[in-house]
Amino acid sequence: MKQQEKSESTRQLLIDAAYNLFYTNGLQKTSIDNITTKVNLSRGAFYHHFKDKKELILAVIKTKVHSRIYDTMISPLYREGDPVLLLCDTFSKRLKSFTKNEKELGCPLNKFITELNSYKQYNSALMNTINEWEKAIKYILIRAKKEQKISFDTNVSATALFLISAYEGIRTIRKIDENDTKLNEFIEIIIKYIMSL
């Protein structure tokens, strides 16, 4: 393996380990030593790739947290097909796909926002993900309007914000709920809501 590839592989290993520890244990409770121990690397290896924990957190947000939302909630909305069905399918499939552990831990994006909201240097990276998600929902709603699948009066900005907020809300509620009853009810009602637009 070439040195540059090895270096990039080590950097990605640190990002992956940090993401898993941040998601499971929280950002405040996860130290650089926890991360390096998890992947059997030295602190020197860490500092070769990142100036400090803050820089690592930004890298985790921009890669791991963003890609989870992009791959499951943004990218599918740009596919061909009936826009209303695509929107319903994107939300319902994602909400049905979570493991027991993911249900108990909640949404990583929400977790990062909650833990980092008082640190302004992270807000723009987190908002970039939310803004890109909102843009994708607006795009598919505009398509639905043009294809006369939803009412011309639908406020796409407000609807996009509502859908994101509702999704994040049910993920948070599911963290403390003992079973999937509320989650399943939410999936049913969010589909009905989208279909009624």
HUKA-V545183 format. One line per field, one symbol per residue. ss: DSSP state (H for helix, E for strand, C for the rest). phi: phi as a letter, one per 20 degrees, with the letter a starting at -180 (. if undefined). burial: # if it has 24 or more other ideal C-beta (glycine too) atoms within 12 Angstrom, else .. A space follows every 50 residues. Layout:
# HUKA-V545183
ss: ???
phi: ???
burial: ???
This chain:
# HUKA-V545183
ss: CCHHHHHHHHHHHHHHHHHHHHHHHCCCCCCHHHHHHHCCCCHHHHHHHC CCHHHHHHHHHHHHHHHHHHHHHHHHHHCCCCHHHHHHHHHHHHHHCCCH HHHHHCCHHHHHHHHHCCCHHHHHHHHHHHHHHHHHHHHHHHHHHHCCCC CCCCCHHHHHHHHHHHHHHHHHHHHHCCCCHHHHHHHHHHHHHHHHC
phi: .fgfffffffgfffffffgffffedoffeddgfgfffgdlceffffffdc faffffgfffffdffffffffdcdgffeffpffffffgfffffffeeffg ffffeneggffffffdfedgfegffffgffffffffffgfffgfffelec ffefefffffffffffgfffffffgdeebegfffffgffffffffef
burial: .........##.###.###.###...#..#.#.###.##.#....#..## ..#..###########.###.###.##.....##########.###.#.. .##.#########.##.....#..##..##.#############....## ...#.#..##.###.###.######.......#..##..##..#..#
